[in-house]
């Protein structure tokens, strides 16, 4: 079962402040994943967990990073990148991802079975 929650923040500064705060969250068996840390994504729990996966990433940053890669590919003549770029450069989409963070939880079969 995948559960996703998006939260928009008032500014990029607040977005990064919340992200930095969340990096320190650790409760019970849900600990920050050691050795797997990225500039805009954080994971909790074991990489091999058969129960759950928890993740937070900055959609705002991810979107614009991917946009830069698409623009580079499009300038080299990549038709697929040009097609995707025409959609991704829509101002409404820019507004949608502005200061957006995504919280994701993957609840696996074993976790559900243990809880009936």
Secondary structure, 3 states (H helix, E strand, C coil): CEEEEEEECCCHHHHHHHHHHHCCCCECCECEEEEEECCCEEEECCCCCCCEEEEEEEHHHHHHHHHHHHHHHHHCCCHHHHHHHHHHCCHHHHHHHCCEEEEEEEECHHHHHHCC
